[in-house]
Amino acid sequence: MTKNKTLGLLFACLISVVVPAMAQEAFPFVLPKEKPNRKLSAAMERNYTKYMAPRPEDNELYTQFRYTKLKGFDYNNYDGTITRRDPSKVIFENGKYYVWYTYRNTPVKPVGLRRAKEANDTIPSSDWDLSEIWYATSTDGFTWEEQGVAIKRPPKPNVGWRSVTTCDILKFQGKYYLYYQGFMEASGLRGDDCPVAVSYADSPDGPWTPYNKIVVENGAEGEWDQYSIHDPHPFIYNDKIYLYYKSDFDGDPNLVRMTGLAIADNPLGPFEKHPLNPVINSGHETTMFPFMEGIAALVVKDGNEHFTIQYAKDGVSFEIASIVELMPGAAGSFVPDAFANNGNGRGITWGISHLAPAYGWDPSVSILMRFDCDLSLDLHDPDMKRHEYFNMDPELYYKHGLSEKQRKRIEEANRRLKRK
């Protein structure tokens, strides 16, 4: 075969591949509900294969979030001496809703993590230092009655003697288990280092018996979770206890935060960490719920995939299901089937979150608030599926203005331009 004939055949093959793609009809005006049988751009391919529907309005894992001020909680005029944060899942027992949370009531406000060496038995270093686990009940989810302490700080040297924080609830075979972070020193002395502890009871009202052992150990030296196991978040899934948690790693001050998974047959362990940890590459607090046959996750703050809702059919292999706005911080959702283990998760419509800090950094105070959403297979609320928030107060944007250092940088850049 001559050189010209060979080039001709190659050109003909190229034309046969390129021309049909270039010559296909334009994409239709009416967006197909199912993936059309045609060549698609990478973006349109994702629109049909990575999301539950091509339009957000039809995506069961897309929502807006609405917020309501809760009644029943006092914050001492927001002077920094009382704080409530990191709520648990909300459960419904004995004809009322229950929620547990980190509660600090100290004579003075925190000195701050950078001044942790100044902390003592009455002066906290951080918003969550010298805290206990308290709980409240409600008949409507809006007005709450504080019931008092659930988990006290145990005597030294037991796990959590310095502070017990960031709890979550599990109901298993008729008993209740509260998992929480147990601090043995003031936060800031070595970062935010702590393992996970647990207490158990026959009633959501207690009394709670401390296990007095670490149930999820920190990783070995050099492993991603060697220093912190935060935000324990348990479910019953696949006939086992799946406990998700967050860890901070990769140096200070530029920490990376990701989510891992530990699995056990018994609430008291032993817990085995999943070999693919971290299972989510972003997020500050772990907020999950059973959804269809898998687990969905609210990935809030931090990382490449922050402010997304993700989904894993197997509870491990998470993919982005939607990109959302104004997500709840440290959300504790009302998850009616959190412990059902039926492979048919129905989703969530509301919960309790925190705002931390609520009114600036000095004093730093965290508050509990209610959020509502439509992430449920049993609810269709079109107003929750709108694409953006309207009528934002411009002062909200101006609060996120330039720092003095940034203004000086811009002024210097303007001066350099004028000198040219």
C-alpha distance (Angstrom), angle and dihedral (degrees) to the residues before:
residue distance angle dihedral
M1 . . .
T2 3.79 . .
K3 3.77 123.3 .
N4 3.81 91.9 -111.8
K5 3.81 92.5 52.5
T6 3.82 90.7 49.9
L7 3.81 91.5 51.7
G8 3.78 89.5 47.2
L9 3.80 92.9 54.4
L10 3.81 91.7 47.7
F11 3.80 90.5 50.2
A12 3.81 91.4 49.1
C13 3.81 91.1 51.1
L14 3.78 91.0 49.6
I15 3.80 91.6 50.2
S16 3.82 91.2 49.9
V17 3.81 90.1 56.1
V18 3.82 100.6 39.8
V19 3.79 103.5 36.8
P20 3.84 97.9 59.8
A21 3.79 90.1 50.5
M22 3.80 92.6 47.5
A23 3.78 93.3 41.4
Q24 3.82 99.0 49.8
E25 3.78 117.1 116.1
A26 3.80 119.2 -89.0
F27 3.77 118.1 -90.0
P28 3.83 109.0 -83.5
F29 3.81 122.7 -99.6
V30 3.81 92.1 -129.3
L31 3.80 107.1 66.6
P32 3.83 107.5 -123.5
K33 3.80 113.1 -121.8
E34 3.81 90.0 -144.9
K35 3.79 127.5 46.5
P36 3.83 106.4 -83.3
N37 3.80 121.0 -126.7
R38 3.80 96.8 -111.5
K39 3.78 141.0 89.5
L40 3.80 110.4 -75.4
S41 3.76 136.3 -165.1
A42 3.79 116.6 -110.3
A43 3.80 89.4 -104.0
M44 3.81 94.3 53.0
E45 3.79 91.3 43.4
R46 3.82 88.5 57.1
N47 3.78 90.6 47.0
Y48 3.81 89.9 62.9
T49 3.79 102.2 31.8
K50 3.83 105.9 34.8
Y51 3.80 100.1 42.9
M52 3.78 132.7 55.7
A53 3.83 91.6 -121.5
P54 3.81 135.1 7.3
R55 3.83 91.0 -118.6
P56 3.83 123.8 54.6
E57 3.81 90.2 -134.7
D58 3.80 89.0 65.2
N59 3.80 96.5 40.2
E60 3.80 109.1 105.9
L61 3.81 89.5 -156.6
Y62 3.80 95.8 53.6
T63 3.81 122.9 88.4
Q64 3.75 148.1 141.7
F65 3.80 118.3 -121.4
R66 3.81 124.4 -129.1
Y67 3.82 123.4 -162.8
T68 3.81 134.1 -149.1
K69 3.80 130.3 -172.9
L70 3.80 111.4 -117.0
K71 3.79 123.8 -129.6
G72 3.79 123.6 -139.4
F73 3.82 102.6 46.6
D74 3.82 125.2 104.6
Y75 3.81 121.7 -159.7
N76 3.82 101.5 -174.4
N77 3.81 92.2 -109.4
Y78 3.82 89.5 -51.6
D79 3.80 92.1 -77.9
G80 3.82 93.4 146.3
T81 3.80 97.7 -105.6
I82 3.83 95.4 100.9
T83 3.78 123.7 44.7
R84 3.80 136.4 167.5
R85 3.77 120.8 -167.5
D86 3.81 147.6 141.3
P87 3.82 100.1 45.1
S88 3.79 122.1 -158.4
K89 3.76 126.0 -126.0
V90 3.80 111.2 -68.2
I91 3.80 114.6 -116.9
F92 3.80 131.7 -174.0
E93 3.80 115.5 -131.7
N94 3.81 134.8 148.7
G95 3.81 91.7 11.9
K96 3.82 95.6 -56.7
Y97 3.79 144.0 74.7
Y98 3.80 121.6 -100.2
V99 3.79 129.7 -159.4
W100 3.81 130.8 175.3
Y101 3.80 124.9 -158.6
T102 3.80 147.7 164.8
Y103 3.82 110.2 -82.0
R104 3.80 126.1 -171.2
N105 3.81 124.4 -178.4
T106 3.80 110.5 171.3
P107 3.83 133.4 159.8
V108 3.81 91.1 -115.1
K109 3.78 138.0 23.6
P110 3.84 120.3 -97.7
V111 3.80 118.3 -78.3
G112 3.82 91.5 -142.4
L113 3.80 134.9 -105.1
R114 3.80 93.4 -85.4
R115 3.81 90.0 57.9
A116 3.80 95.0 44.0
K117 3.80 91.8 130.2
E118 3.82 88.0 68.5
A119 3.83 91.8 59.2
N120 3.80 118.9 105.8
D121 3.82 139.1 162.2
T122 3.82 92.2 -56.0
I123 3.81 104.0 22.8
P124 3.82 113.3 74.5
S125 3.78 122.8 -147.6
S126 3.80 95.8 -152.8
D127 3.78 141.3 16.3
W128 3.83 89.6 -93.9
D129 3.80 98.9 39.8
L130 3.84 117.5 112.9
S131 3.81 89.7 16.3
E132 3.79 135.7 148.1
I133 3.80 133.3 -160.6
W134 3.81 111.8 -102.5
Y135 3.79 130.5 176.7
A136 3.78 140.7 -152.1
T137 3.80 136.7 -166.9
S138 3.80 133.8 -146.7
T139 3.78 139.5 -179.2
D140 3.81 95.4 -152.8
G141 3.82 107.2 23.6
F142 3.83 92.9 -116.4
T143 3.81 105.3 70.0
W144 3.80 114.6 47.9
E145 3.78 134.3 -168.2
E146 3.77 114.0 -148.9
Q147 3.81 110.8 -133.1
G148 3.80 98.9 -171.4
V149 3.76 135.0 -120.9
A150 3.79 121.6 -2.6
I151 3.82 101.0 171.1
K152 3.79 118.1 27.0
R153 3.76 122.6 -162.3
P154 3.80 105.1 -92.6
P155 3.79 122.3 -130.0
K156 3.79 118.3 -84.6
P157 3.04 129.6 -58.9
N158 3.84 95.2 24.4
V159 3.79 119.6 107.1
G160 3.80 108.1 -79.5
W161 3.80 98.5 19.4
R162 3.80 90.1 137.1
S163 3.80 97.5 41.9
V164 3.80 141.1 -19.9
T165 3.78 114.1 -152.1
T166 3.80 149.1 151.3
C167 3.78 101.6 36.1
D168 3.78 135.6 -179.1
I169 3.78 134.0 -168.7
L170 3.81 133.0 -122.4
K171 3.79 127.2 -175.9
F172 3.80 112.4 -158.5
Q173 3.80 128.6 168.2
G174 3.80 93.4 -20.6
K175 3.80 96.5 -47.9
Y176 3.81 130.9 100.4
Y177 3.79 125.5 -132.1
L178 3.79 126.8 -166.6
Y179 3.80 115.0 -160.7
Y180 3.79 118.4 -165.0
Q181 3.78 144.9 157.8
G182 3.78 114.4 -91.4
F183 3.81 116.2 -153.0
M184 3.79 121.0 -160.0
E185 3.80 94.8 -175.8
A186 3.78 139.3 23.8
S187 3.80 113.8 -73.5
G188 3.78 110.4 -104.8
L189 3.78 98.7 38.9
R190 3.81 90.3 92.9
G191 3.76 101.1 0.8
D192 3.81 113.7 -89.7
D193 3.77 100.9 -40.5
C194 3.79 120.3 168.4
P195 3.83 143.2 128.0
V196 3.83 129.2 -135.8
A197 3.81 122.6 -90.8
V198 3.82 131.1 -177.9
S199 3.82 141.0 -152.9
Y200 3.80 126.6 -168.2
A201 3.82 138.2 -155.0
D202 3.79 142.9 174.0
S203 3.82 91.7 -125.7
P204 3.82 134.2 35.7
D205 3.82 85.3 -121.9
G206 3.81 91.1 59.2
P207 2.91 148.0 -177.3
W208 3.80 90.1 -144.1
T209 3.78 121.9 -148.0
P210 3.82 114.7 -152.2
Y211 3.78 115.5 -133.0
N212 3.82 88.1 -149.9
K213 3.77 91.9 -150.3
I214 3.77 134.1 96.8
V215 3.81 107.7 -105.6
V216 3.81 99.9 -175.6
E217 3.77 110.9 35.5
N218 3.77 126.3 -149.5
G219 3.78 114.2 -106.0
A220 3.78 122.9 -96.1
E221 3.79 120.2 -89.2
G222 3.78 110.2 -67.4
E223 3.83 94.6 22.2
W224 3.80 122.0 119.1
D225 3.81 94.4 -110.4
Q226 3.79 98.9 39.3
Y227 3.81 93.5 122.5
S228 3.79 109.9 29.2
I229 3.80 139.9 32.1
H230 3.81 102.9 179.3
D231 3.81 137.3 174.6
P232 3.84 101.1 16.9
H233 3.80 106.9 -152.0
P234 3.85 115.9 -176.6
F235 3.82 132.3 -166.6
I236 3.77 136.2 165.7
Y237 3.78 106.1 -116.4
N238 3.80 132.4 155.1
D239 3.83 88.7 4.2
K240 3.80 89.8 -62.4
I241 3.79 138.5 89.8
Y242 3.79 110.4 -99.2
L243 3.80 110.4 -163.9
Y244 3.80 115.4 -172.5
Y245 3.80 120.1 -162.5
K246 3.78 142.0 173.5
S247 3.79 128.4 -126.7
D248 3.81 134.0 -169.2
F249 3.79 117.1 -139.5
D250 3.81 148.8 142.8
G251 3.79 98.3 73.3
D252 3.76 141.8 -57.2
P253 3.01 136.3 -53.0
N254 3.82 90.1 9.4
L255 3.79 97.4 56.9
V256 3.79 123.4 176.0
R257 3.79 117.1 -144.3
M258 3.79 122.7 -156.0
T259 3.81 138.3 157.2
G260 3.78 128.5 -110.9
L261 3.79 136.3 -175.1
A262 3.81 132.7 -132.6
I263 3.82 122.0 -172.3
A264 3.80 131.5 -158.2
D265 3.80 140.7 166.8
N266 3.80 92.3 -141.9
P267 3.83 128.6 44.2
L268 3.80 89.9 -125.9
G269 3.78 92.4 51.9
P270 2.87 155.0 -176.1
F271 3.82 89.4 -136.0
E272 3.78 118.0 -160.1
K273 3.79 117.3 -155.0
H274 3.79 116.3 -129.6
P275 3.84 113.2 -105.3
L276 3.83 91.1 -132.3
N277 3.81 94.3 57.9
P278 2.96 127.4 175.7
V279 3.80 91.0 53.5
I280 3.84 94.4 177.3
N281 3.80 119.3 40.9
S282 3.82 97.2 -153.9
G283 3.79 144.0 30.3
H284 3.78 137.6 92.1
E285 3.81 100.9 -135.6
T286 3.78 126.1 27.5
T287 3.80 111.0 -122.3
M288 3.78 114.1 169.0
F289 3.79 139.5 158.3
P290 3.82 136.9 -178.2
F291 3.80 110.4 -95.8
M292 3.81 123.6 -179.3
E293 3.79 105.4 -45.6
G294 3.81 94.9 -24.4
I295 3.79 145.1 40.5
A296 3.82 127.7 -82.3
A297 3.80 123.9 -155.5
L298 3.79 136.0 -157.4
V299 3.81 102.7 -143.1
V300 3.80 104.4 -159.0
K301 3.82 124.0 -174.1
D302 3.82 129.1 -25.8
G303 3.79 129.6 55.8
N304 3.79 137.5 42.0
E305 3.80 93.0 -65.3
H306 3.80 100.9 43.5
F307 3.81 119.4 144.2
T308 3.78 92.8 31.1
I309 3.77 135.1 118.9
Q310 3.79 111.5 -134.2
Y311 3.78 135.5 -168.7
A312 3.80 136.3 -157.6
K313 3.80 121.4 -172.2
D314 3.80 88.7 -157.3
G315 3.80 97.6 37.6
V316 3.82 89.4 -112.4
S317 3.82 112.9 59.0
F318 3.81 100.7 68.5
E319 3.81 122.2 -169.5
I320 3.81 129.7 179.8
A321 3.81 110.5 -93.8
S322 3.81 98.5 175.1
I323 3.80 144.5 -10.3
V324 3.80 113.0 -126.2
E325 3.81 142.4 178.9
L326 3.80 137.3 -128.5
M327 3.79 94.9 13.6
P328 3.81 121.7 -168.5
G329 3.79 115.5 -102.0
A330 3.80 117.2 -125.3
A331 3.78 89.6 -7.5
G332 3.78 118.6 -158.5
S333 3.79 103.9 -164.9
F334 3.78 129.6 -157.0
V335 3.80 97.8 -115.7
P336 3.82 109.3 177.9
D337 3.81 92.5 -174.1
A338 3.80 98.8 39.5
F339 3.80 89.9 121.3
A340 3.82 100.3 26.8
N341 3.82 95.2 99.9
N342 3.81 90.6 -160.7
G343 3.81 101.5 130.8
N344 3.80 90.8 -122.6
G345 3.80 106.7 93.1
R346 3.80 112.1 -174.9
G347 3.81 99.3 -161.3
I348 3.81 133.2 -131.2
T349 3.81 139.5 -70.7
W350 3.83 103.8 -178.4
G351 3.76 147.2 -1.3
I352 3.80 146.2 153.4
S353 3.81 122.8 -80.3
H354 3.77 135.5 170.7
L355 3.78 134.2 -121.7
A356 3.78 108.7 -145.1
P357 2.94 114.0 -147.5
A358 3.78 99.7 11.4
Y359 3.81 103.1 -173.1
G360 3.80 105.9 17.4
W361 3.77 134.9 -63.1
D362 3.80 100.7 -75.1
P363 2.90 106.0 82.3
S364 3.79 96.0 15.5
V365 3.80 111.5 -149.5
S366 3.79 129.6 163.7
I367 3.80 123.6 -150.7
L368 3.79 135.6 -165.6
M369 3.81 119.1 -121.6
R370 3.80 137.0 173.1
F371 3.79 122.3 -112.8
D372 3.80 127.3 -166.2
C373 3.80 127.6 -164.1
D374 3.80 144.2 152.3
L375 3.79 107.4 -111.3
S376 3.78 93.1 129.9
L377 3.78 133.3 109.9
D378 3.81 87.6 -146.5
L379 3.82 98.6 54.5
H380 3.79 132.2 65.3
D381 3.81 111.9 -172.0
P382 3.84 110.3 163.1
D383 3.82 91.4 -167.6
M384 3.81 88.8 61.8
K385 3.81 90.5 53.8
R386 3.81 98.0 58.3
H387 3.80 114.5 127.8
E388 3.78 100.7 -127.8
Y389 3.78 145.0 11.2
F390 3.79 116.4 -104.2
N391 3.81 134.3 -156.7
M392 3.79 95.9 29.3
D393 3.81 113.9 179.3
P394 3.84 107.4 -111.3
E395 3.81 88.5 -138.5
L396 3.81 86.6 69.1
Y397 3.80 88.7 63.2
Y398 3.80 95.5 42.0
K399 3.80 89.6 56.1
H400 3.80 86.1 67.0
G401 3.79 92.9 56.9
L402 3.78 131.8 141.7
S403 3.77 120.7 -69.2
E404 3.80 120.8 -121.3
K405 3.81 89.0 -105.6
Q406 3.80 91.2 53.3
R407 3.82 92.5 48.1
K408 3.81 90.3 52.8
R409 3.81 90.5 50.0
I410 3.81 90.9 53.6
E411 3.81 92.6 45.5
E412 3.80 90.3 52.2
A413 3.81 90.5 49.4
N414 3.82 89.5 52.4
R415 3.82 90.7 50.4
R416 3.79 91.4 51.2
L417 3.80 90.5 52.4
K418 3.80 91.4 51.4
R419 3.82 91.4 51.3
K420 3.81 92.7 56.0
